[in-house]
């Protein structure tokens, strides 16, 4: 007897998410929690090269008075400084929320090899929900995209943050 379709979908998602993806997304969630504690929208990100975290940050546009201080932008800057190169072709970026168009464009410019994100951003998503910037055939670089890693946990953190602000 074949497995139900929902079970098949779950197995496919798990097969695409090795244990290291879960571990690194947990670290991104830690940065998202720190952002929430600082009054920022709880989005966190880490950049990984050769199974080592080389950068981590949470959203900080309010704290830094900088509209570009999204978690993804901050970790790209840190990672580039750490490697001494603005090209991050061997790196994977883990983010709790689907990057916006600005951040997705930065991923392409940095030549990030892989993006792993948790929850979709149905209002501003630049990778899957609204646009497909990161892996567009129109651009000179395509990022491999994996979505849904710890998605329910990422979404729960966002929902709780906004519920507490109402």
Secondary structure, 3 states (H helix, E strand, C coil): CCCCHHHHHHHHHHHHCCHHHHHHHHHHHHHHHHHHHCCCCCCEEEEEECCEEEEEEECCHHHHCCCCCCHHHHHHHHHHHHHCCCCCCCEEEEEEECCEHHHHHHHHHHCCCEEEEEECCCCCECCCCCCCCCCCCCCCCCCEEEECCCHHHHHHHHHHHHHHHC
